[in-house]
Amino acid sequence: MPTVYAANQSSLKVGEETVDGVRAIEYRSATVRQNLYTIGSSERIGVVSGAHSVEGNIRVASASARLDGLGPEEVFQMMATFGGTGQPVVVSFHDCMLTEKTFNLSAGGHGEAVYSFTAVRVTEGA
């Protein structure tokens, strides 16, 4: 049976403070890779890893006082706990910085802030 993570069983902490109203957490972790080939062959014999980046977005209903209170150059740690049908998974984001904030308020709805961030690395564990 697959593990299903549920938003109402998950949480996000910035430092030691829980962020209320989180509607979504999205992140991307990528490493630049370069293939190595033998002279005269088209088969790859190895891979060289290069730069690594982590980028993500946090969607919050209305706004987050904790995230709004961070300075433009302030470095912080985040920890997301994804709960659901199986064991909770903890995803830690190290040495984060906010890069952008957007806000949307539509007729008949409620406000939603999106906080974009970068991190030096992300680790996942149970």
HUMOLIN-V654797 format. One record per run of one state. SS is the DSSP state (h for helix, s for strand, l for the rest). FROM is the first residue (numbers start at 1). LEN is the number of residues. Records with the same first field share a line. If there is no record, write none. Layout:
SS: FROM-LEN ; FROM-LEN
//
This chain:
l: 1-4 ; 15-2 ; 19-3 ; 38-6 ; 62-3 ; 69-7 ; 85-4 ; 105-7 ; 120-1 ; 126-1
s: 5-10 ; 17-2 ; 22-16 ; 44-18 ; 76-9 ; 89-16 ; 112-8 ; 121-5
h: 65-4
//
